[in-house]
């Protein structure tokens, strides 16, 4: 869409924020893969509380992304 209408990229700061959040979600995904490999090697490296808190990150990011798409606040 940005290739077809590049003027959209210049306007709407919400788009920049949304794309940043999507990139953070992608980075989270890759970090999860790294955590899986670490968990296979040493299951006692991190405690259960870390994973419970870590599990909430994508939920928060997805809620923010949806809010930005629907509301377009700025």
Secondary structure, 3 states (H helix, E strand, C coil): CCCCCCHHHHCCHHHHHHHHHHHHHHHHHHHHHHHHHHHHHCCCCCCHHHHHHHCCHHHHHHHHHHHHHHHCCC
